Amino acid sequence: MRIPMLKKKISLLYGLLLLLLCLSGKGQEAPLDYENNFRQPLEKVLTTLEERFDVHIKYSPDLVRNRWVDFAPWKLRADLTATEVNLLYPLGLKLQQDKPGQFKLKAYEYHRWKPEEGWAFLDLLAKKYTDKSSWEIRKNQLREAIRKVMYWDKLQQVPRKEIQLQPIRRYADYQVQNFALEIIPGVYINGSIYRPGKPEKKIPVVLSPDGHWAKQRYRPDAQKRFITLARMGCMAVSYDLFAWGESLLQFSSQDHRSSIAMLMQTWGAERIMDYVVSLPQVDQSRIGISGGSGGGSHSILMAALDDRITLVAPAVAMSSYFFGGCPCESGLPVHFVCGGTNNVELAAMAAPKPQLIISDGQDWTQETAKHDFPYLQQIYGYYGKTELLQHAHFPQEGHDFGFNKRQALYQFIIENYHLNAAKLTDIITEKGIQIEPEQLLYSFGEKGEKLPKDAVKGIAELRKLLTTYQIKL
């Protein structure tokens, strides 16, 4: 008699369990009312969006599984963009348009806005100043605040070390010399200095960081840029980003995607600047910086930080709606100082110095001419120097520092460094350049065997070291 009763109780409990499962998770939805927070599963919300706005939304099942939206129907608006902000942003999701009427659900990207959002924010920033005087106040406030969040006041405590120069390699009309510079105890920034074979008494300089392309400064197209600048009569200083190139002897590639990378890259460039201006043959009125992609955003930031830079040419980088796809570009709160800023306003801080903006048709710089460049023209107009601001756009090209983009850079430098254009006609074609093997550009040996034994190893050790300067990251 007890066994049937036990079975009945088990059956009853099983039924109650199924009911509970149906009323939660993937089961039957609760009624749409205030008591249930008008709660709906994300997958159903996406179907509602498709129906309301006549679009198709693709997504991975893993991205929507077991995700619910409180007050979902109340967050709908008259247009898809405002609805996306209300519904998806709080969930860390966004819609990426593939083509008209078709979207893909993706994880929210903090560094990438919609163009209209970036333009609206740039317009808001522009209301803070109306003339040269008010802009100068804003610019000085920005520079002081950026230096503070970049810990430059604390890094000034770091003792300066002499640069370590390797033997010179001489070619027909230029020479190359590798270097290693200890920027804080046990941490090095490495690179190569390209000089004219027969330099003038005073020569201009172009700091030449590079971006997130494979083989970075060792690439043939990168070497062509550095060598050509040297053959034109400039000193081109090529250097590694943090946890990139020879820096990988000390840190892992994952360490590059960190706030520390942003700090170390800029401080390394600052120490290189200190070295450059100490050289008697350098013309301090002609010190420029030009990098592409992540090296371009680095160039913008360095020009904003260091007033000794007198020319800047960021390639495929500047945008009001893209803050850099790596924490090495946006990992520290640079963009939140003084009520907020963006990379276009940071680029404006170079005014009225010569500036060339290089953009293309396949990335976040494709819309530069619509809103961002006119804003810069307005700032340069405050000084009556709009002719010193130029824009080279390549709508049929993509995200690179290709031949045509390099040609634009060379012409800009010839014009603003007052070089002899007639003598450089053949040189800027980049013919007759000897590309060096990657290993020849190393400062610490082919296998890193010359790296000092007391060099810092790993980001944990670096964090500990930085705390001695009251820097916690």
C-alpha angles and dihedrals in degrees: 000000000000096000096061089046091051091049090051091052092048090049090050093049091047090053092050090050092053090049091053091049091051091052094051140042110000094352131099114325121247116244116281102253141116093266089061094041090243083277120185135172113259092238091060091045089056090051089053090052091051091052097043098046099029095238138127120236121197120201144161113254089229090061094060103029113124092354119135134186121218116220087003100165091046091059094060115111136187094267133042096237095057090043091052091053092050099042109028109027093067087055092052091251136119142180120247116198114228095179136332109313095004125096139172123218109230141168111276113266111211093197097052123069132176111269092244091054092052093047092049091052091048089052089051091052091048091060089067092074136029105177144017094279097052091042092052089054091051092045094052091047090051094049093050093046094046092050089052096052088044088057092234092145090057094043090057085077091066111105114244119241130202116258116253109229124195126211116293119251109210126208132177098282106000142036136215129212126180120218142189121202123192102219097177125005108298096358120106138193114203134196148127131268117216115199135178114264091233106021125198119244091265120026133188123239133221115193103212116198117168136215140242097296121128114270089013111200093005093065117114093239091051093049090049089057095049094044094047091051089052092048088051089059101265133119107238115197112199117190141173125254116234115287087007130103113351090353085079087076086073105026139031123251089248088063089067090070094066142095088247088063090059090050097046095045094054094042090049091052089048091055090048088052090053089054095046096052090049092064113099093214093057119100101222092199089064108052113134139171129212128171136152132237107338087005087055095055087045088053091052092049094047092050088051092049101042120047091194089079106094102180132033132187115176114188125210091342119088117094137145091218102041121065098183126287094243134064086233085073102036108010096109121061095258091127093054100057123112094012093315136307141191139215094271093056088046089053089051089061088076090066130152091021119097111279132178119195112201117196140167141204102250109056142039091301095063092097097046094117094054102063116338100060094045087054090054090048089056092053092047087048089063086068096038088242106114090133089068091062117077136176124206111189125184107190095179095051134079141220104313144093092247132168097278092048090050090050089055089051093049093050091048092051093046090053099044099036088047095235124167102268094188092058093047100052094103096035095060090056085074094228121154096025118151111216112214123220113256094247091059089064094057120108097196100049134271092291100026091260091141095057107124113258092233093055116132113256120202136001094267090062090046092052090052091050092050092055088067085068092046091256115136117185 
